Amino acid sequence: MKGTIFDIRRFSTHDGDGIRTTVFFKGCPLSCVWCQNPEGISLRRRPLYFENRCIHCKMCAAKSVNGGMKCRGDTMLMNIDASEDWEYLAELCPSGAIAMDSREYSVKEVMEEIRKDMVFYRHGGGVTLSGGEPLLQWEFALEILEQCKKEGIHTAIETSLYAEQEVLGKLLPYLDLIFADFKIMDGERHIKYVGVPNPKIKENIRYLLESEKKDQVIIRTPMIPGLTAYRDNLTKIAGYISRIYPDVSYEILNYNPLAEAKYHLIGKEFCFAENPEMYSKSQMREFESWARQGGVSNTIMEI
């Protein structure tokens, strides 16, 4: 079995306890307008062009069969819809200006990368499956988790929970920590800004918070200016999850402005014309107070 992975990040400290190896699965059923990893939304593997690396040798244009790379003056133009051997062109490029956005891995290959960090896992670290959405390639994810547990490696997942409950149930026994997103409570706004309805997500949250793993679940809401970061949203999300499990852990994530730089690489526009700044400590504390008003007592924040 093989899976499509767009990054394996070593020495990560933001995806669970300790030093972790985070495996980013390509493909996501959501289309959040603020997505932090837009290169991971589509399951399709595609080439990327890094203009700042290009030395304008024009070798790619010369070897393009169907106009995938063209030269217009001193500017190189990429047409990703052209039928080209993009892997060949990426390998041919001497400066790395052309690269594939992901690659296919076997479970064995992923585990070889994971084992490089085994020494760090003795001090509270482990492996985190992220994305994209790992549950979209759930069979591949399951095999990795099973192998990690055989080798005594702590496992975590970051998921939107937009998946069938049966799939979630298959992975749950092999997970030590579950980060589950709950972005927007209002159904219409959820469809508008996240791209899918939220009843399936709400039911999967209930399933997790009523399971034996409820104390290993952390519900997360990213603070996106004007889209998720408002009182009514936080109080209602907090009310929903705390009624299911009063001791639920709820993490309020600060806005991350760094994602904007990725959008030009994949030919998409960012949701903000002017990229907002991260929230201040006082603003984050105000968000926390709204969550507590909604009924959550266990809040997590990085300020």
Residue frames as qw, qx, qy, qz and C-alpha x, y, z in Angstrom:
[[0.000, 0.887, 0.462, 0.000, 0.00, 0.00, 0.00],
 [0.417, 0.107, 0.001, 0.902, 1.15, 3.52, -0.79],
 [0.065, -0.854, -0.451, 0.251, -0.03, 6.92, 0.35],
 [0.383, 0.661, 0.106, 0.636, 0.47, 10.46, -0.93],
 [0.530, -0.658, -0.246, 0.475, 2.43, 12.60, 1.53],
 [0.354, 0.857, 0.059, 0.370, 3.37, 16.24, 1.00],
 [0.079, 0.733, -0.487, 0.468, 5.76, 16.61, 3.91],
 [0.818, -0.370, -0.394, 0.197, 7.40, 14.71, 6.76],
 [0.009, 0.827, -0.236, 0.511, 8.51, 17.29, 9.29],
 [0.739, -0.149, -0.524, 0.397, 11.03, 16.23, 11.90],
 [0.344, -0.102, -0.409, 0.839, 11.68, 17.95, 15.24],
 [0.252, -0.565, -0.354, -0.702, 8.17, 19.40, 15.39],
 [0.176, -0.103, -0.695, 0.690, 7.09, 20.84, 18.76],
 [0.349, 0.075, 0.097, -0.929, 3.61, 22.13, 17.88],
 [0.673, 0.004, -0.508, -0.538, 1.73, 18.92, 17.03],
 [0.872, -0.347, -0.337, -0.072, 1.55, 17.24, 20.43],
 [0.592, -0.773, 0.221, 0.048, 3.77, 16.69, 23.45],
 [0.692, -0.394, 0.456, 0.398, 7.53, 16.54, 23.13],
 [0.087, 0.530, -0.571, -0.621, 9.56, 16.40, 19.92],
 [0.730, 0.316, 0.556, -0.242, 7.52, 14.81, 17.18],
 [0.162, -0.092, 0.722, 0.666, 7.65, 13.62, 13.60],
 [0.489, 0.491, 0.359, -0.625, 4.64, 15.02, 11.75],
 [0.295, 0.099, 0.816, 0.488, 3.47, 13.23, 8.61],
 [0.343, 0.433, 0.087, -0.829, 1.36, 15.45, 6.34],
 [0.450, 0.309, 0.824, 0.149, -1.19, 13.53, 4.26],
 [0.079, 0.110, -0.371, -0.919, -2.25, 15.07, 0.96],
 [0.294, -0.367, -0.727, -0.501, -5.94, 15.57, 0.24],
 [0.067, 0.199, 0.615, -0.760, -8.73, 17.13, 2.28],
 [0.061, 0.567, 0.784, 0.245, -12.54, 17.04, 1.85],
 [0.112, -0.842, -0.323, 0.417, -12.76, 20.56, 3.29],
 [0.479, 0.501, 0.189, 0.696, -11.94, 23.79, 1.49],
 [0.345, -0.777, -0.288, 0.441, -11.38, 26.28, 4.32],
 [0.389, 0.882, 0.085, 0.251, -10.80, 29.70, 2.79],
 [0.192, -0.893, 0.384, -0.132, -7.95, 30.33, 5.27],
 [0.992, -0.047, -0.070, 0.096, -6.31, 26.90, 4.96],
 [0.380, -0.811, 0.410, 0.175, -2.82, 26.83, 6.52],
 [0.420, -0.279, 0.780, 0.371, -1.65, 24.10, 4.13],
 [0.630, 0.538, 0.044, -0.559, -3.35, 24.87, 0.80],
 [0.324, 0.497, -0.755, -0.278, -0.87, 22.63, -1.01],
 [0.099, -0.073, 0.974, -0.189, -2.42, 19.72, 0.88],
 [0.581, 0.247, 0.302, -0.714, -6.06, 20.20, -0.16],
 [0.771, 0.403, -0.277, -0.408, -6.03, 18.39, -3.50],
 [0.877, -0.201, 0.433, 0.052, -5.22, 14.69, -3.67],
 [0.768, 0.611, 0.048, 0.187, -3.73, 15.28, -7.09],
 [0.639, -0.411, 0.182, 0.625, 0.04, 15.51, -7.22],
 [0.421, 0.880, 0.168, 0.141, 1.16, 18.60, -9.07],
 [0.647, 0.168, -0.098, 0.737, 4.35, 20.51, -9.91],
 [0.218, -0.916, -0.183, 0.282, 5.32, 23.76, -8.23],
 [0.579, 0.551, 0.005, 0.601, 7.44, 26.56, -9.68],
 [0.490, -0.730, -0.153, 0.451, 9.69, 28.52, -7.30],
 [0.438, 0.861, 0.059, 0.252, 10.56, 31.67, -9.22],
 [0.258, -0.908, 0.328, -0.046, 13.16, 32.79, -6.68],
 [0.732, -0.336, 0.552, 0.216, 15.21, 29.63, -7.35],
 [0.768, 0.561, 0.286, 0.113, 15.08, 29.84, -11.14],
 [0.419, -0.515, 0.360, 0.656, 18.38, 30.54, -12.96],
 [0.540, 0.711, 0.028, -0.450, 16.59, 30.89, -16.33],
 [0.311, -0.344, 0.793, 0.395, 18.56, 28.18, -18.05],
 [0.625, 0.346, -0.148, -0.684, 15.38, 27.43, -20.05],
 [0.052, 0.214, -0.967, -0.125, 16.14, 23.73, -20.05],
 [0.350, 0.298, 0.792, -0.401, 12.62, 22.94, -18.83],
 [0.510, 0.615, 0.061, -0.598, 11.05, 24.83, -21.75],
 [0.297, 0.512, -0.709, -0.384, 13.28, 23.01, -24.21],
 [0.056, 0.073, -0.995, 0.036, 12.28, 19.62, -22.81],
 [0.476, 0.292, 0.518, -0.648, 8.55, 20.36, -22.44],
 [0.233, 0.167, 0.868, 0.406, 6.60, 18.25, -24.90],
 [0.008, -0.661, -0.694, -0.284, 3.22, 19.97, -24.61],
 [0.036, 0.651, 0.048, 0.756, 4.01, 23.48, -23.45],
 [0.635, -0.614, -0.443, 0.153, 4.00, 22.83, -19.72],
 [0.429, -0.650, 0.010, 0.627, 6.92, 25.25, -19.32],
 [0.496, 0.721, 0.263, 0.405, 7.30, 28.24, -21.60],
 [0.455, -0.323, -0.064, 0.827, 9.65, 31.19, -21.70],
 [0.190, 0.878, 0.355, 0.259, 8.29, 34.69, -22.26],
 [0.081, 0.883, -0.276, 0.371, 11.20, 37.11, -22.18],
 [0.179, 0.412, -0.762, 0.467, 12.89, 36.54, -18.84],
 [0.602, -0.178, 0.433, -0.646, 9.77, 34.99, -17.31],
 [0.150, 0.038, -0.978, -0.143, 9.11, 31.27, -17.09],
 [0.632, -0.079, 0.046, -0.770, 5.44, 30.24, -17.26],
 [0.088, -0.058, 0.990, -0.096, 4.06, 26.95, -15.92],
 [0.668, -0.042, -0.235, -0.705, 0.84, 25.35, -17.20],
 [0.334, -0.250, 0.860, -0.292, 0.10, 22.54, -14.74],
 [0.771, 0.302, 0.367, -0.425, -2.76, 21.25, -16.90],
 [0.527, 0.608, -0.526, -0.275, -0.37, 20.41, -19.73],
 [0.994, -0.086, 0.055, -0.026, 0.38, 16.73, -20.20],
 [0.296, 0.753, -0.552, 0.202, 4.05, 16.58, -19.22],
 [0.827, -0.146, -0.462, 0.287, 6.38, 14.20, -17.44],
 [0.211, -0.904, 0.100, -0.359, 6.60, 16.59, -14.51],
 [0.824, -0.511, 0.187, 0.161, 8.74, 14.27, -12.42],
 [0.776, 0.242, 0.182, 0.554, 11.30, 14.26, -15.24],
 [0.203, 0.793, 0.050, 0.572, 11.25, 18.06, -15.54],
 [0.536, -0.822, 0.103, -0.164, 11.63, 18.43, -11.76],
 [0.872, -0.278, 0.221, 0.337, 14.62, 16.08, -11.80],
 [0.635, 0.493, 0.186, 0.565, 16.07, 17.91, -14.79],
 [0.052, -0.947, -0.042, -0.313, 15.91, 21.37, -13.14],
 [0.642, 0.239, -0.445, 0.577, 19.43, 22.18, -11.84],
 [0.008, 0.357, -0.350, 0.866, 18.28, 24.76, -9.27],
 [0.083, -0.326, -0.876, 0.347, 15.23, 23.03, -7.83],
 [0.248, 0.110, 0.002, -0.963, 12.90, 25.70, -9.22],
 [0.721, -0.050, -0.397, -0.566, 10.52, 22.94, -10.37],
 [0.032, -0.173, 0.916, -0.360, 9.45, 20.44, -7.72],
 [0.457, -0.375, -0.733, -0.337, 6.55, 18.10, -7.11],
 [0.383, -0.553, 0.185, -0.716, 4.29, 19.12, -4.26],
 [0.785, -0.319, 0.412, -0.335, 4.22, 15.58, -2.82],
 [0.329, 0.385, -0.842, -0.185, 5.41, 12.03, -3.33],
 [0.889, -0.195, -0.251, -0.330, 4.10, 8.53, -2.85],
 [0.108, -0.520, 0.781, -0.328, 5.42, 6.60, 0.13],
 [0.691, -0.173, -0.694, -0.100, 5.04, 3.02, 1.24],
 [0.680, -0.712, -0.064, -0.160, 4.41, 2.32, 4.93],
 [0.868, -0.150, -0.042, 0.472, 7.96, 0.99, 5.12],
 [0.430, 0.452, 0.017, 0.781, 9.38, 4.24, 3.75],
 [0.322, -0.774, -0.055, -0.542, 7.36, 6.36, 6.19],
 [0.836, -0.544, -0.053, 0.042, 8.47, 4.19, 9.11],
 [0.763, 0.127, -0.065, 0.631, 12.10, 4.55, 8.03],
 [0.103, 0.622, -0.029, 0.776, 11.72, 8.33, 8.36],
 [0.619, -0.688, -0.085, -0.370, 9.94, 8.01, 11.70],
 [0.908, -0.290, -0.146, 0.263, 12.62, 5.75, 13.18],
 [0.502, 0.465, -0.171, 0.709, 15.26, 8.44, 12.58],
 [0.198, -0.594, 0.195, -0.755, 13.73, 10.31, 15.53],
 [0.770, -0.346, -0.534, -0.050, 13.21, 7.34, 17.85],
 [0.509, -0.006, -0.490, 0.708, 15.80, 8.67, 20.30],
 [0.118, -0.236, 0.126, -0.956, 13.62, 11.73, 20.95],
 [0.623, -0.365, -0.451, -0.525, 10.45, 9.77, 21.62],
 [0.598, -0.201, -0.676, 0.382, 11.85, 8.53, 24.94],
 [0.173, -0.170, -0.368, 0.898, 11.28, 12.00, 26.35],
 [0.275, 0.526, 0.527, -0.608, 7.58, 12.40, 25.59],
 [0.274, 0.430, -0.392, -0.766, 7.58, 12.78, 21.82],
 [0.589, 0.229, 0.773, -0.058, 6.06, 10.67, 19.07],
 [0.164, 0.137, 0.682, 0.700, 4.37, 10.68, 15.68],
 [0.335, 0.519, 0.386, -0.685, 1.53, 12.96, 14.56],
 [0.327, 0.356, 0.732, 0.481, -0.55, 12.36, 11.44],
 [0.113, 0.622, 0.195, -0.749, -1.69, 15.65, 9.93],
 [0.493, 0.438, 0.642, 0.392, -2.59, 17.10, 6.56],
 [0.463, -0.025, -0.746, -0.478, -4.60, 17.71, 4.57],
 [0.751, -0.280, 0.221, -0.556, -6.83, 15.16, 6.23],
 [0.080, -0.356, 0.931, -0.009, -5.31, 11.81, 7.30],
 [0.563, 0.197, 0.714, -0.366, -8.75, 10.17, 7.38],
 [0.633, 0.597, -0.139, -0.472, -9.06, 10.68, 3.62],
 [0.592, 0.421, -0.687, -0.019, -6.30, 8.06, 3.23],
 [0.662, -0.528, 0.316, -0.428, -7.43, 6.15, 6.30],
 [0.999, 0.007, -0.041, 0.033, -6.21, 2.68, 5.30],
 [0.612, 0.492, -0.317, 0.532, -2.67, 3.98, 4.80],
 [0.211, -0.655, 0.345, -0.638, -2.92, 5.95, 8.05],
 [0.882, -0.357, 0.101, -0.292, -4.15, 2.86, 9.91],
 [0.929, 0.160, -0.199, 0.267, -1.17, 0.78, 8.78],
 [0.311, 0.576, -0.372, 0.658, 1.25, 3.47, 9.98],
 [0.497, -0.571, 0.272, -0.594, -0.51, 3.70, 13.35],
 [0.978, -0.175, -0.043, -0.108, -0.52, -0.07, 13.79],
 [0.781, 0.312, -0.292, 0.457, 3.20, -0.21, 13.08],
 [0.016, 0.635, -0.341, 0.693, 3.92, 2.68, 15.46],
 [0.725, -0.491, 0.188, -0.445, 2.07, 0.93, 18.28],
 [0.977, 0.029, -0.166, 0.133, 4.01, -2.29, 17.64],
 [0.619, 0.340, -0.284, 0.649, 7.19, -0.27, 18.14],
 [0.457, -0.569, -0.479, 0.488, 5.92, 1.56, 21.23],
 [0.214, 0.133, 0.122, 0.960, 5.69, 5.00, 19.59],
 [0.138, 0.540, 0.509, -0.656, 3.22, 7.56, 20.95],
 [0.202, 0.345, 0.668, 0.628, 0.67, 8.48, 18.26],
 [0.151, 0.554, 0.347, -0.742, -1.46, 11.55, 17.60],
 [0.311, 0.456, 0.658, 0.512, -3.71, 12.79, 14.81],
 [0.112, 0.388, 0.106, -0.909, -4.87, 16.22, 13.66],
 [0.118, 0.322, 0.865, 0.367, -8.23, 15.85, 11.94],
 [0.293, -0.109, -0.128, -0.941, -11.26, 17.77, 10.74],
 [0.363, 0.129, 0.837, -0.388, -13.40, 14.71, 11.63],
 [0.635, 0.420, -0.078, -0.644, -15.16, 14.96, 8.28],
 [0.267, 0.262, -0.910, -0.178, -15.21, 11.19, 7.79],
 [0.752, -0.279, -0.466, -0.374, -17.44, 8.21, 8.40],
 [0.566, -0.624, 0.383, -0.379, -17.69, 7.20, 12.04],
 [0.997, -0.003, 0.069, 0.029, -16.80, 3.64, 11.11],
 [0.647, 0.554, -0.251, 0.461, -13.43, 4.87, 9.80],
 [0.159, -0.726, 0.376, -0.554, -12.81, 6.86, 12.95],
 [0.849, -0.391, 0.224, -0.275, -13.59, 3.77, 15.03],
 [0.945, 0.217, -0.114, 0.216, -10.97, 1.73, 13.20],
 [0.455, 0.576, -0.322, 0.597, -8.19, 4.20, 13.97],
 [0.439, -0.761, 0.106, -0.465, -9.20, 5.11, 17.52],
 [0.916, -0.393, -0.001, 0.082, -7.62, 2.08, 19.30],
 [0.795, 0.132, 0.010, 0.592, -4.21, 3.04, 17.88],
 [0.152, 0.716, 0.000, 0.682, -4.32, 6.72, 18.85],
 [0.494, -0.306, -0.535, 0.613, -2.94, 8.19, 22.09],
 [0.035, -0.510, -0.194, 0.837, -3.98, 11.78, 21.35],
 [0.303, 0.573, 0.658, 0.383, -6.66, 13.26, 19.05],
 [0.015, -0.368, -0.040, 0.929, -6.71, 16.91, 17.96],
 [0.237, 0.538, 0.775, 0.231, -10.15, 17.52, 16.43],
 [0.043, 0.026, 0.113, 0.992, -11.13, 20.79, 14.73],
 [0.065, 0.719, 0.689, -0.065, -14.49, 22.44, 15.34],
 [0.335, 0.115, 0.163, 0.921, -14.23, 25.64, 13.35],
 [0.273, -0.117, -0.084, -0.951, -17.71, 27.17, 13.03],
 [0.267, 0.217, 0.835, -0.430, -20.94, 26.31, 14.87],
 [0.519, 0.517, 0.156, -0.663, -23.38, 28.00, 12.49],
 [0.733, 0.198, 0.635, 0.142, -24.30, 25.58, 9.70],
 [0.528, 0.823, 0.199, 0.067, -24.61, 28.10, 6.87],
 [0.029, -0.917, 0.393, 0.056, -21.36, 29.88, 7.74],
 [0.641, -0.351, 0.666, 0.149, -19.64, 26.50, 7.98],
 [0.724, 0.453, 0.485, 0.189, -20.67, 25.63, 4.42],
 [0.311, 0.949, 0.012, 0.042, -19.67, 29.10, 3.18],
 [0.039, -0.879, 0.471, -0.064, -16.20, 29.23, 4.72],
 [0.505, -0.393, 0.768, -0.008, -15.28, 25.57, 5.27],
 [0.333, 0.324, -0.686, -0.560, -16.98, 24.09, 2.20],
 [0.402, -0.158, -0.894, -0.123, -18.99, 21.28, 3.82],
 [0.597, -0.613, -0.188, -0.483, -21.92, 20.92, 6.25],
 [0.038, 0.520, -0.702, 0.486, -20.98, 20.37, 9.90],
 [0.835, -0.298, 0.090, -0.453, -23.48, 17.76, 11.28],
 [0.923, 0.135, -0.332, 0.142, -21.06, 14.89, 10.52],
 [0.354, 0.452, -0.492, 0.655, -18.28, 16.73, 12.38],
 [0.446, -0.456, 0.306, -0.707, -20.57, 17.42, 15.36],
 [0.946, -0.158, -0.067, -0.275, -21.63, 13.78, 15.58],
 [0.805, 0.251, -0.406, 0.351, -18.03, 12.58, 15.40],
 [0.030, 0.508, -0.464, 0.725, -17.11, 15.00, 18.19],
 [0.738, -0.353, 0.173, -0.549, -19.93, 13.51, 20.27],
 [0.961, 0.072, -0.266, -0.001, -18.68, 10.02, 19.45],
 [0.546, 0.391, -0.491, 0.555, -15.15, 10.89, 20.63],
 [0.147, -0.442, 0.421, -0.778, -16.26, 12.71, 23.78],
 [0.827, -0.251, 0.140, -0.483, -18.48, 9.79, 24.78],
 [0.865, 0.246, -0.430, 0.076, -15.75, 7.21, 24.10],
 [0.828, -0.463, -0.094, 0.302, -13.14, 5.74, 26.44],
 [0.617, 0.149, 0.063, 0.770, -10.62, 8.06, 24.77],
 [0.021, -0.915, -0.330, -0.231, -12.46, 11.27, 25.77],
 [0.464, -0.832, 0.090, 0.288, -9.59, 12.42, 28.01],
 [0.572, -0.194, 0.469, 0.645, -7.18, 12.08, 25.07],
 [0.327, 0.669, 0.519, 0.419, -9.29, 14.39, 22.88],
 [0.179, -0.470, -0.097, 0.859, -8.54, 18.09, 22.38],
 [0.364, 0.770, 0.508, 0.128, -11.12, 20.12, 20.46],
 [0.391, -0.259, 0.144, 0.872, -9.56, 23.03, 18.56],
 [0.324, 0.865, 0.383, 0.008, -10.83, 26.25, 17.02],
 [0.522, 0.075, 0.129, 0.840, -8.47, 28.43, 14.96],
 [0.002, 0.768, 0.304, -0.564, -9.00, 32.16, 15.48],
 [0.386, 0.294, 0.503, 0.715, -9.60, 33.50, 11.97],
 [0.023, 0.287, 0.188, -0.939, -10.43, 37.24, 11.98],
 [0.464, 0.220, -0.103, -0.852, -14.08, 37.85, 11.14],
 [0.624, 0.114, -0.659, -0.404, -14.72, 34.19, 10.29],
 [0.695, -0.258, -0.664, 0.093, -14.34, 32.15, 13.48],
 [0.392, -0.072, -0.487, 0.777, -13.07, 34.63, 16.08],
 [0.305, -0.406, -0.072, -0.859, -16.31, 36.07, 17.42],
 [0.329, -0.230, 0.655, -0.640, -18.16, 35.64, 20.72],
 [0.816, 0.088, 0.111, -0.561, -21.24, 33.81, 19.46],
 [0.770, 0.357, -0.521, -0.086, -19.13, 31.17, 17.71],
 [0.280, 0.353, -0.780, 0.435, -16.87, 30.43, 20.67],
 [0.432, -0.162, 0.557, -0.691, -19.60, 30.37, 23.29],
 [0.860, 0.149, -0.016, -0.488, -21.79, 28.04, 21.22],
 [0.691, 0.355, -0.626, 0.067, -18.93, 25.65, 20.39],
 [0.052, 0.319, -0.750, 0.577, -17.92, 25.63, 24.05],
 [0.628, -0.073, 0.354, -0.689, -21.50, 24.99, 25.08],
 [0.868, 0.223, -0.293, -0.334, -21.91, 22.10, 22.67],
 [0.627, 0.312, -0.680, 0.217, -18.74, 20.24, 23.64],
 [0.053, -0.289, 0.683, -0.669, -19.02, 20.89, 27.40],
 [0.747, -0.076, 0.168, -0.638, -22.58, 19.54, 27.50],
 [0.876, 0.199, -0.426, -0.104, -21.29, 16.28, 26.02],
 [0.803, -0.139, -0.378, 0.440, -18.29, 16.08, 28.37],
 [0.265, -0.959, -0.094, -0.029, -17.89, 18.76, 31.08],
 [0.576, -0.646, 0.327, 0.379, -14.13, 18.13, 31.43],
 [0.752, 0.557, 0.222, 0.276, -13.45, 18.46, 27.71],
 [0.458, -0.453, 0.195, 0.740, -10.13, 20.09, 26.69],
 [0.430, 0.837, 0.331, 0.067, -10.59, 23.04, 24.34],
 [0.548, -0.262, 0.202, 0.768, -7.69, 24.68, 22.51],
 [0.281, 0.922, 0.185, -0.190, -7.95, 28.20, 21.09],
 [0.723, 0.049, 0.291, 0.625, -5.41, 28.60, 18.29],
 [0.036, -0.724, 0.051, 0.687, -4.01, 32.01, 17.42],
 [0.664, 0.732, 0.084, -0.126, -4.24, 33.18, 13.82],
 [0.663, -0.288, 0.438, 0.535, -1.19, 32.23, 11.75],
 [0.366, 0.824, -0.035, -0.432, -0.39, 34.81, 9.04],
 [0.265, -0.502, 0.710, 0.417, 2.34, 32.70, 7.41],
 [0.609, 0.301, 0.731, 0.054, -0.01, 30.68, 5.18],
 [0.402, 0.829, 0.090, -0.377, -0.51, 33.58, 2.76],
 [0.022, -0.681, 0.614, 0.400, 2.91, 33.02, 1.18],
 [0.425, -0.036, 0.893, 0.145, 1.91, 29.54, -0.01],
 [0.553, 0.580, 0.488, -0.347, -1.09, 30.58, -2.09],
 [0.374, 0.754, -0.311, -0.441, 0.75, 31.99, -5.10],
 [0.161, -0.377, 0.890, 0.200, 2.57, 28.67, -5.51],
 [0.300, 0.260, 0.918, 0.019, -0.68, 26.85, -6.22],
 [0.009, -0.238, -0.515, -0.824, -2.34, 29.63, -8.21],
 [0.290, -0.687, -0.663, -0.069, -4.97, 30.54, -5.62],
 [0.025, -0.628, 0.108, -0.770, -5.91, 33.78, -3.89],
 [0.237, -0.113, -0.750, 0.607, -5.79, 34.12, -0.12],
 [0.149, -0.698, -0.697, -0.063, -9.04, 34.96, 1.67],
 [0.239, -0.841, -0.197, 0.444, -7.72, 38.30, 2.98],
 [0.486, 0.813, 0.034, 0.319, -6.72, 41.17, 0.72],
 [0.052, 0.729, -0.493, 0.472, -4.62, 42.47, 3.62],
 [0.702, -0.078, -0.686, 0.174, -3.19, 39.72, 5.78],
 [0.511, -0.798, -0.007, -0.320, -4.15, 40.27, 9.45],
 [0.145, 0.550, -0.713, 0.410, -1.64, 40.03, 12.28],
 [0.487, -0.202, -0.825, 0.206, -1.65, 37.45, 15.04],
 [0.444, -0.784, -0.284, -0.328, -3.85, 38.29, 18.00],
 [0.037, 0.613, -0.520, 0.594, -2.34, 39.92, 21.09],
 [0.235, -0.029, -0.884, 0.403, -2.19, 38.26, 24.50],
 [0.281, 0.177, 0.450, -0.829, -5.11, 40.35, 25.73],
 [0.627, 0.197, -0.308, -0.688, -7.25, 39.41, 22.71],
 [0.526, 0.084, -0.844, -0.056, -6.47, 35.72, 23.20],
 [0.046, -0.093, -0.783, 0.614, -7.45, 35.98, 26.87],
 [0.483, 0.186, 0.128, -0.846, -10.74, 37.55, 25.80],
 [0.649, 0.146, -0.614, -0.425, -11.39, 34.59, 23.48],
 [0.335, 0.018, -0.892, 0.302, -10.65, 32.29, 26.40],
 [0.217, 0.123, 0.539, -0.804, -13.18, 34.15, 28.56],
 [0.628, 0.162, -0.222, -0.728, -15.85, 33.63, 25.88],
 [0.588, 0.091, -0.796, -0.112, -15.15, 29.89, 25.84],
 [0.148, -0.055, -0.804, 0.573, -15.45, 29.79, 29.63],
 [0.431, 0.130, 0.201, -0.870, -18.75, 31.67, 29.42],
 [0.683, 0.146, -0.488, -0.523, -19.92, 28.88, 27.13],
 [0.902, -0.323, 0.077, -0.277, -19.16, 26.25, 29.78],
 [0.845, 0.273, -0.344, 0.304, -15.59, 25.05, 29.10],
 [0.538, -0.829, 0.149, 0.026, -13.26, 25.02, 32.09],
 [0.734, -0.294, 0.423, 0.443, -10.20, 23.29, 30.55],
 [0.495, 0.867, 0.005, -0.061, -8.83, 25.75, 28.00],
 [0.747, -0.183, 0.286, 0.571, -5.47, 25.55, 26.22],
 [0.354, 0.934, 0.045, 0.020, -3.75, 28.53, 24.62],
 [0.703, -0.057, 0.066, 0.705, -0.30, 29.44, 23.37],
 [0.033, 0.980, 0.177, -0.081, 0.16, 33.16, 23.96]]
